[in-house]
Amino acid sequence: MPPRSLEVGPAGIRAARTIGILRTERGLSQRQLAGRVTVTALGHPMANTMLSRIERAQRRCDADDLVVIAEALLVSPLVLLQRTTAT
């Protein structure tokens, strides 16, 4: 069986864009949002470089990442997966 692709798919790309849009709308830097994720989600540290790679769709955003980022942005995880109007 061939190894599974680690390429970011369409839902991951939408989530990446939405995370960046919401972060910017809230006036947060990547460092500030990563700090919120680390503080909000006990046991889920996130460096700003990790968040940067997620936003640029260079790193897959797993379910745990998605949930804690959504919590730090004060939105439902579903919001991050929905199509954005500003693309």
C-alpha positions in Angstrom: 0.0 0.0 0.0 1.5 3.4 -1.0 2.0 6.0 1.8 -0.8 8.4 2.3 -0.3 11.9 0.8 0.4 14.6 3.3 -0.7 17.3 0.8 -3.2 19.8 2.2 -6.6 19.3 0.6 -9.4 21.8 -0.2 -10.8 21.8 3.3 -7.4 22.4 4.8 -6.8 25.3 2.4 -10.2 26.8 3.3 -9.4 26.5 7.0 -5.9 28.1 6.5 -7.5 31.1 4.7 -10.2 31.5 7.3 -7.8 31.3 10.2 -5.7 34.1 8.6 -8.8 36.2 7.9 -10.2 35.9 11.4 -6.8 36.4 13.0 -6.4 39.6 11.0 -9.9 40.8 11.7 -9.3 40.5 15.4 -6.0 42.4 15.1 -3.9 39.5 16.3 -0.4 38.7 15.2 0.5 35.0 14.6 2.5 35.1 17.8 -0.5 36.4 19.8 -2.8 33.8 18.4 -0.3 31.0 19.0 0.0 32.3 22.6 -3.8 32.2 23.0 -3.8 28.7 21.7 -1.1 27.6 24.1 -2.9 29.3 27.1 -6.5 28.4 26.1 -5.7 24.7 25.3 -3.8 23.3 28.2 -1.3 20.8 27.0 -1.5 22.0 23.4 1.5 24.3 22.9 1.7 26.0 19.5 4.6 28.1 18.2 3.9 31.0 15.9 6.0 29.2 13.2 3.6 26.3 13.4 0.6 28.6 13.0 2.4 30.4 10.1 2.8 27.1 8.3 -0.8 26.2 8.9 -2.0 29.6 7.5 0.2 29.2 4.4 -1.2 25.6 3.9 2.3 24.2 4.3 1.3 22.1 7.3 -1.8 20.0 7.7 -4.1 21.2 10.5 -5.2 18.2 12.4 -8.5 18.0 14.3 -6.9 18.9 17.6 -5.2 22.0 16.1 -8.5 23.0 14.4 -10.4 22.8 17.7 -7.9 24.8 19.8 -7.4 27.5 17.1 -11.2 27.9 16.8 -11.4 28.1 20.6 -8.7 30.8 20.7 -10.5 32.7 17.9 -13.9 32.4 19.8 -15.6 30.6 16.9 -16.9 27.1 16.2 -14.5 24.7 14.5 -17.1 24.5 11.7 -16.6 28.2 10.9 -13.0 27.4 10.0 -14.1 24.7 7.6 -16.8 26.7 5.8 -16.2 28.5 2.6 -15.1 32.1 3.1 -16.6 35.0 1.1 -13.3 36.9 1.0 -11.0 34.8 -1.2 
